[in-house]
Amino acid sequence: YTILSKAHSDRNVYPSAGVLFVHVLEREYFKGEFPPYPKPGEISNDPITFNTNLMGYPDRPGWLRYIQRTPYSDGVLYGSPTVENVGKPTIIEITAYNRRTFETARHNLIINIMSAEDFPLPYQAEFFIRNMNVEEMLASEVLGDFLGAVKNVWQPERLNAINITSALDRGGRVPLPINDMKEGVYVMVGADVPFSSCLREVENPQNQLRCSQEMEPVITCDKKFRTQFHIDWCKISLVDNTKQVSTFQEVIRGEGILPDGGEYKPPSDTLKSRDYYSDFLITLAVPSAIALVLFLILAYIMCCRREGVEKRNMQTPDIQLVHHSAIQKSTKELRDMSKNREIAWPLSTLPVFHPVTGEIVPPLHTDSYDNTSMPLMQTQQNLPHQTRIPQQQSAGQY
């Protein structure tokens, strides 16, 4: 079911349409082609990468994929040829790069796609294996073990591996590098008999409900895969091509098809002069006239239709006018008083009587003195009329 081969110069391979094709590009073959050649008994482990493309084009055919995880691992070409490519030789140019010496080597792989007599198989099932990467699944022994497990569950007469796709190509995310997590791989297989009851268990309402709740469905044959392959049964796809109805419809020419308009006739080179006066009236004169009329109407309403103060007072009750006038008068008086007010000196800062003679002392300043710049509190040292009290002398000085 799977074609495995080593890389050689101008190698011819003959895969079948609709059957998985795998071609391994082994690094060991290219090591001896890059100078300097290793000495006898010396092990060469140069990093080698591969570039594959269809001859005359920058990329490979759409059905052919290539993967190489690291420069120290082998490259793998894999895919499922289509019926459209049957009988057309496909030449793939393989260029190997030695990342240590920057030397290159080129070989051609000629793929001759053959038609399969039992293709297409009508019953196809696609499994999603969570604990595998695509290059691990492409190994012949691993793929053989998986096909053996499927055959044990399905019991078909013919079973083919149709295609293998990485989960990253289906929109999956790159897994975190913890706990040896895998990216996952989709494996499609085809058989000639209907699906077994074990595979049909995925379509049960109970399992569909568990899948909608992100729970693992109950599958009786899961233990036959669990030892090596962890299958996500919620992502399994069962396709029965015998029940699919072709949706192709022949195009019927009707009213939706435009009639033939004849030969195209471009306009003449000579253009007639055009009068733009009517365009001017429509685009500028008419909107300007409408705006002017609206402006005049608004001016008449705002300026000529004002009620005025007298009409307002006539319609206002007298008591309300008296209150309004009193409020205005009081407000005006308060504003006048605030402009001409003078701040009197606090009594706590003025001496009332002479500290020695007991006579009343007159004010420090007259009423006309500008006291707006004076501080509110004054110390006793700043008073000019302050009389110093004589200090008491000791008895020894009398």
Contacts in CASP RR format, 6 or more apart in sequence:
PFRMAT RR
TARGET T0000
AUTHOR 0000-0000-0000
METHOD contacts of the structure
MODEL  1
YTILSKAHSDRNVYPSAGVLFVHVLEREYFKGEFPPYPKPGEISNDPITF
NTNLMGYPDRPGWLRYIQRTPYSDGVLYGSPTVENVGKPTIIEITAYNRR
TFETARHNLIINIMSAEDFPLPYQAEFFIRNMNVEEMLASEVLGDFLGAV
KNVWQPERLNAINITSALDRGGRVPLPINDMKEGVYVMVGADVPFSSCLR
EVENPQNQLRCSQEMEPVITCDKKFRTQFHIDWCKISLVDNTKQVSTFQE
VIRGEGILPDGGEYKPPSDTLKSRDYYSDFLITLAVPSAIALVLFLILAY
IMCCRREGVEKRNMQTPDIQLVHHSAIQKSTKELRDMSKNREIAWPLSTL
PVFHPVTGEIVPPLHTDSYDNTSMPLMQTQQNLPHQTRIPQQQSAGQY
1 19 0 8 1.000
1 20 0 8 1.000
1 147 0 8 1.000
1 159 0 8 1.000
1 160 0 8 1.000
1 161 0 8 1.000
2 19 0 8 1.000
2 20 0 8 1.000
2 21 0 8 1.000
2 22 0 8 1.000
2 140 0 8 1.000
2 143 0 8 1.000
2 161 0 8 1.000
3 13 0 8 1.000
3 14 0 8 1.000
3 15 0 8 1.000
3 21 0 8 1.000
3 22 0 8 1.000
3 23 0 8 1.000
4 22 0 8 1.000
4 23 0 8 1.000
4 24 0 8 1.000
4 140 0 8 1.000
5 11 0 8 1.000
5 13 0 8 1.000
5 23 0 8 1.000
5 24 0 8 1.000
6 24 0 8 1.000
6 26 0 8 1.000
6 29 0 8 1.000
7 23 0 8 1.000
7 24 0 8 1.000
7 25 0 8 1.000
7 26 0 8 1.000
7 29 0 8 1.000
7 30 0 8 1.000
7 94 0 8 1.000
7 107 0 8 1.000
7 109 0 8 1.000
8 29 0 8 1.000
8 107 0 8 1.000
9 107 0 8 1.000
9 108 0 8 1.000
10 107 0 8 1.000
10 108 0 8 1.000
10 110 0 8 1.000
11 107 0 8 1.000
11 108 0 8 1.000
11 109 0 8 1.000
11 110 0 8 1.000
12 110 0 8 1.000
12 112 0 8 1.000
13 21 0 8 1.000
13 23 0 8 1.000
13 109 0 8 1.000
13 110 0 8 1.000
13 111 0 8 1.000
13 112 0 8 1.000
14 112 0 8 1.000
14 113 0 8 1.000
14 114 0 8 1.000
15 21 0 8 1.000
15 81 0 8 1.000
15 111 0 8 1.000
15 112 0 8 1.000
15 113 0 8 1.000
15 114 0 8 1.000
16 81 0 8 1.000
16 113 0 8 1.000
16 114 0 8 1.000
16 115 0 8 1.000
16 116 0 8 1.000
16 119 0 8 1.000
17 81 0 8 1.000
17 82 0 8 1.000
17 83 0 8 1.000
17 85 0 8 1.000
17 86 0 8 1.000
17 113 0 8 1.000
17 114 0 8 1.000
17 115 0 8 1.000
17 116 0 8 1.000
17 119 0 8 1.000
18 80 0 8 1.000
18 81 0 8 1.000
18 82 0 8 1.000
18 83 0 8 1.000
18 116 0 8 1.000
18 119 0 8 1.000
18 120 0 8 1.000
18 160 0 8 1.000
18 162 0 8 1.000
18 163 0 8 1.000
19 80 0 8 1.000
19 81 0 8 1.000
19 116 0 8 1.000
19 119 0 8 1.000
19 160 0 8 1.000
19 161 0 8 1.000
19 162 0 8 1.000
20 78 0 8 1.000
20 79 0 8 1.000
20 80 0 8 1.000
20 160 0 8 1.000
20 161 0 8 1.000
20 162 0 8 1.000
20 163 0 8 1.000
20 164 0 8 1.000
21 64 0 8 1.000
21 77 0 8 1.000
21 78 0 8 1.000
21 79 0 8 1.000
21 80 0 8 1.000
21 81 0 8 1.000
21 111 0 8 1.000
22 76 0 8 1.000
22 77 0 8 1.000
22 78 0 8 1.000
22 79 0 8 1.000
22 138 0 8 1.000
22 140 0 8 1.000
23 76 0 8 1.000
23 77 0 8 1.000
23 78 0 8 1.000
23 109 0 8 1.000
24 74 0 8 1.000
24 75 0 8 1.000
24 76 0 8 1.000
24 77 0 8 1.000
25 50 0 8 1.000
25 68 0 8 1.000
25 74 0 8 1.000
25 75 0 8 1.000
25 76 0 8 1.000
25 77 0 8 1.000
25 94 0 8 1.000
25 96 0 8 1.000
26 74 0 8 1.000
27 48 0 8 1.000
27 72 0 8 1.000
27 73 0 8 1.000
27 74 0 8 1.000
30 48 0 8 1.000
30 96 0 8 1.000
30 98 0 8 1.000
30 105 0 8 1.000
31 38 0 8 1.000
31 44 0 8 1.000
31 46 0 8 1.000
31 48 0 8 1.000
32 38 0 8 1.000
32 44 0 8 1.000
33 96 0 8 1.000
33 105 0 8 1.000
34 46 0 8 1.000
34 48 0 8 1.000
34 98 0 8 1.000
34 101 0 8 1.000
34 103 0 8 1.000
34 105 0 8 1.000
35 101 0 8 1.000
35 103 0 8 1.000
36 101 0 8 1.000
38 44 0 8 1.000
45 72 0 8 1.000
46 98 0 8 1.000
46 99 0 8 1.000
46 100 0 8 1.000
46 101 0 8 1.000
47 71 0 8 1.000
47 72 0 8 1.000
47 98 0 8 1.000
47 99 0 8 1.000
47 100 0 8 1.000
48 71 0 8 1.000
48 96 0 8 1.000
48 97 0 8 1.000
48 98 0 8 1.000
48 99 0 8 1.000
49 68 0 8 1.000
49 71 0 8 1.000
49 96 0 8 1.000
49 97 0 8 1.000
49 99 0 8 1.000
50 66 0 8 1.000
50 68 0 8 1.000
50 75 0 8 1.000
50 94 0 8 1.000
50 95 0 8 1.000
50 96 0 8 1.000
50 97 0 8 1.000
51 94 0 8 1.000
51 95 0 8 1.000
51 97 0 8 1.000
52 60 0 8 1.000
52 64 0 8 1.000
52 66 0 8 1.000
52 77 0 8 1.000
52 92 0 8 1.000
52 93 0 8 1.000
52 94 0 8 1.000
52 95 0 8 1.000
53 59 0 8 1.000
53 60 0 8 1.000
53 92 0 8 1.000
53 93 0 8 1.000
54 60 0 8 1.000
54 61 0 8 1.000
54 90 0 8 1.000
54 91 0 8 1.000
54 92 0 8 1.000
54 93 0 8 1.000
55 91 0 8 1.000
55 92 0 8 1.000
55 93 0 8 1.000
55 108 0 8 1.000
56 93 0 8 1.000
60 66 0 8 1.000
60 77 0 8 1.000
60 92 0 8 1.000
61 85 0 8 1.000
61 90 0 8 1.000
63 79 0 8 1.000
63 80 0 8 1.000
63 81 0 8 1.000
63 82 0 8 1.000
63 85 0 8 1.000
64 77 0 8 1.000
64 78 0 8 1.000
64 79 0 8 1.000
64 90 0 8 1.000
64 92 0 8 1.000
65 77 0 8 1.000
65 78 0 8 1.000
65 79 0 8 1.000
65 169 0 8 1.000
66 75 0 8 1.000
66 76 0 8 1.000
66 77 0 8 1.000
66 78 0 8 1.000
67 75 0 8 1.000
67 76 0 8 1.000
67 78 0 8 1.000
67 134 0 8 1.000
67 135 0 8 1.000
67 166 0 8 1.000
68 74 0 8 1.000
68 75 0 8 1.000
68 76 0 8 1.000
69 133 0 8 1.000
69 135 0 8 1.000
71 99 0 8 1.000
73 135 0 8 1.000
75 135 0 8 1.000
76 135 0 8 1.000
76 138 0 8 1.000
77 92 0 8 1.000
77 109 0 8 1.000
78 134 0 8 1.000
78 138 0 8 1.000
78 164 0 8 1.000
79 163 0 8 1.000
79 164 0 8 1.000
80 162 0 8 1.000
80 163 0 8 1.000
81 111 0 8 1.000
81 113 0 8 1.000
83 115 0 8 1.000
83 119 0 8 1.000
85 113 0 8 1.000
86 113 0 8 1.000
86 114 0 8 1.000
86 115 0 8 1.000
87 112 0 8 1.000
87 113 0 8 1.000
87 114 0 8 1.000
87 115 0 8 1.000
88 113 0 8 1.000
89 110 0 8 1.000
89 111 0 8 1.000
89 112 0 8 1.000
90 110 0 8 1.000
90 111 0 8 1.000
90 112 0 8 1.000
90 113 0 8 1.000
91 108 0 8 1.000
91 109 0 8 1.000
91 110 0 8 1.000
91 111 0 8 1.000
92 108 0 8 1.000
92 109 0 8 1.000
92 110 0 8 1.000
92 111 0 8 1.000
93 106 0 8 1.000
93 107 0 8 1.000
93 108 0 8 1.000
93 109 0 8 1.000
94 106 0 8 1.000
94 107 0 8 1.000
94 108 0 8 1.000
94 109 0 8 1.000
95 104 0 8 1.000
95 105 0 8 1.000
95 106 0 8 1.000
96 104 0 8 1.000
96 105 0 8 1.000
96 106 0 8 1.000
96 107 0 8 1.000
97 103 0 8 1.000
97 104 0 8 1.000
98 104 0 8 1.000
118 158 0 8 1.000
118 192 0 8 1.000
120 241 0 8 1.000
121 158 0 8 1.000
121 160 0 8 1.000
121 162 0 8 1.000
121 190 0 8 1.000
121 191 0 8 1.000
121 192 0 8 1.000
122 192 0 8 1.000
122 240 0 8 1.000
122 241 0 8 1.000
122 242 0 8 1.000
123 156 0 8 1.000
123 190 0 8 1.000
123 191 0 8 1.000
123 192 0 8 1.000
123 193 0 8 1.000
123 194 0 8 1.000
123 195 0 8 1.000
123 238 0 8 1.000
123 239 0 8 1.000
123 240 0 8 1.000
123 241 0 8 1.000
123 242 0 8 1.000
124 162 0 8 1.000
124 188 0 8 1.000
124 189 0 8 1.000
124 190 0 8 1.000
124 191 0 8 1.000
124 238 0 8 1.000
124 239 0 8 1.000
124 241 0 8 1.000
125 150 0 8 1.000
125 154 0 8 1.000
125 188 0 8 1.000
125 189 0 8 1.000
125 190 0 8 1.000
125 191 0 8 1.000
125 195 0 8 1.000
125 199 0 8 1.000
125 236 0 8 1.000
125 237 0 8 1.000
125 238 0 8 1.000
125 239 0 8 1.000
126 186 0 8 1.000
126 187 0 8 1.000
126 188 0 8 1.000
126 189 0 8 1.000
126 236 0 8 1.000
126 237 0 8 1.000
126 239 0 8 1.000
127 150 0 8 1.000
127 186 0 8 1.000
127 187 0 8 1.000
127 188 0 8 1.000
127 189 0 8 1.000
127 231 0 8 1.000
127 236 0 8 1.000
128 167 0 8 1.000
128 184 0 8 1.000
128 185 0 8 1.000
128 186 0 8 1.000
128 231 0 8 1.000
128 232 0 8 1.000
128 235 0 8 1.000
128 236 0 8 1.000
129 137 0 8 1.000
129 146 0 8 1.000
129 184 0 8 1.000
129 185 0 8 1.000
129 186 0 8 1.000
129 187 0 8 1.000
129 229 0 8 1.000
129 230 0 8 1.000
129 231 0 8 1.000
129 232 0 8 1.000
130 182 0 8 1.000
130 184 0 8 1.000
130 230 0 8 1.000
130 231 0 8 1.000
130 232 0 8 1.000
131 182 0 8 1.000
131 184 0 8 1.000
131 229 0 8 1.000
131 230 0 8 1.000
132 142 0 8 1.000
132 182 0 8 1.000
132 184 0 8 1.000
132 185 0 8 1.000
132 229 0 8 1.000
133 166 0 8 1.000
133 182 0 8 1.000
133 183 0 8 1.000
133 184 0 8 1.000
133 185 0 8 1.000
134 164 0 8 1.000
134 165 0 8 1.000
134 166 0 8 1.000
134 183 0 8 1.000
134 184 0 8 1.000
134 185 0 8 1.000
136 142 0 8 1.000
136 182 0 8 1.000
136 185 0 8 1.000
137 143 0 8 1.000
137 146 0 8 1.000
137 164 0 8 1.000
137 185 0 8 1.000
137 187 0 8 1.000
138 164 0 8 1.000
143 161 0 8 1.000
143 164 0 8 1.000
143 187 0 8 1.000
145 228 0 8 1.000
146 187 0 8 1.000
146 228 0 8 1.000
146 229 0 8 1.000
147 159 0 8 1.000
147 161 0 8 1.000
147 189 0 8 1.000
149 224 0 8 1.000
149 225 0 8 1.000
149 228 0 8 1.000
149 229 0 8 1.000
150 159 0 8 1.000
150 189 0 8 1.000
151 159 0 8 1.000
152 224 0 8 1.000
153 196 0 8 1.000
153 198 0 8 1.000
153 199 0 8 1.000
153 221 0 8 1.000
153 224 0 8 1.000
154 191 0 8 1.000
154 193 0 8 1.000
154 195 0 8 1.000
154 196 0 8 1.000
154 199 0 8 1.000
155 193 0 8 1.000
155 196 0 8 1.000
156 190 0 8 1.000
156 191 0 8 1.000
156 192 0 8 1.000
156 193 0 8 1.000
157 191 0 8 1.000
157 192 0 8 1.000
157 193 0 8 1.000
158 191 0 8 1.000
158 192 0 8 1.000
159 189 0 8 1.000
159 190 0 8 1.000
159 191 0 8 1.000
160 189 0 8 1.000
160 190 0 8 1.000
160 191 0 8 1.000
161 187 0 8 1.000
161 188 0 8 1.000
161 189 0 8 1.000
162 188 0 8 1.000
162 189 0 8 1.000
162 190 0 8 1.000
163 186 0 8 1.000
163 187 0 8 1.000
163 188 0 8 1.000
164 185 0 8 1.000
164 186 0 8 1.000
164 187 0 8 1.000
164 188 0 8 1.000
165 185 0 8 1.000
165 186 0 8 1.000
165 188 0 8 1.000
166 183 0 8 1.000
166 184 0 8 1.000
166 185 0 8 1.000
166 186 0 8 1.000
167 183 0 8 1.000
167 184 0 8 1.000
167 185 0 8 1.000
167 186 0 8 1.000
168 174 0 8 1.000
168 183 0 8 1.000
170 186 0 8 1.000
172 183 0 8 1.000
174 183 0 8 1.000
175 181 0 8 1.000
175 182 0 8 1.000
175 183 0 8 1.000
194 240 0 8 1.000
195 238 0 8 1.000
195 240 0 8 1.000
196 221 0 8 1.000
198 219 0 8 1.000
198 220 0 8 1.000
198 221 0 8 1.000
199 221 0 8 1.000
199 236 0 8 1.000
199 238 0 8 1.000
200 238 0 8 1.000
201 207 0 8 1.000
201 217 0 8 1.000
201 218 0 8 1.000
201 219 0 8 1.000
201 220 0 8 1.000
202 208 0 8 1.000
202 217 0 8 1.000
202 219 0 8 1.000
202 233 0 8 1.000
202 234 0 8 1.000
202 236 0 8 1.000
202 238 0 8 1.000
203 238 0 8 1.000
204 217 0 8 1.000
206 217 0 8 1.000
206 218 0 8 1.000
207 217 0 8 1.000
207 218 0 8 1.000
207 219 0 8 1.000
207 233 0 8 1.000
210 216 0 8 1.000
210 217 0 8 1.000
210 218 0 8 1.000
211 217 0 8 1.000
211 233 0 8 1.000
211 234 0 8 1.000
216 233 0 8 1.000
216 234 0 8 1.000
217 233 0 8 1.000
217 234 0 8 1.000
219 233 0 8 1.000
222 231 0 8 1.000
222 233 0 8 1.000
225 231 0 8 1.000
313 321 0 8 1.000
342 371 0 8 1.000
342 372 0 8 1.000
343 371 0 8 1.000
343 372 0 8 1.000
345 363 0 8 1.000
345 364 0 8 1.000
345 365 0 8 1.000
345 371 0 8 1.000
345 374 0 8 1.000
346 376 0 8 1.000
346 377 0 8 1.000
349 376 0 8 1.000
349 377 0 8 1.000
349 378 0 8 1.000
350 363 0 8 1.000
350 364 0 8 1.000
351 361 0 8 1.000
351 383 0 8 1.000
351 385 0 8 1.000
351 386 0 8 1.000
352 360 0 8 1.000
352 361 0 8 1.000
353 359 0 8 1.000
353 360 0 8 1.000
353 361 0 8 1.000
354 360 0 8 1.000
354 361 0 8 1.000
354 387 0 8 1.000
355 387 0 8 1.000
355 389 0 8 1.000
356 387 0 8 1.000
356 389 0 8 1.000
361 385 0 8 1.000
364 383 0 8 1.000
364 384 0 8 1.000
364 385 0 8 1.000
365 371 0 8 1.000
380 386 0 8 1.000
END
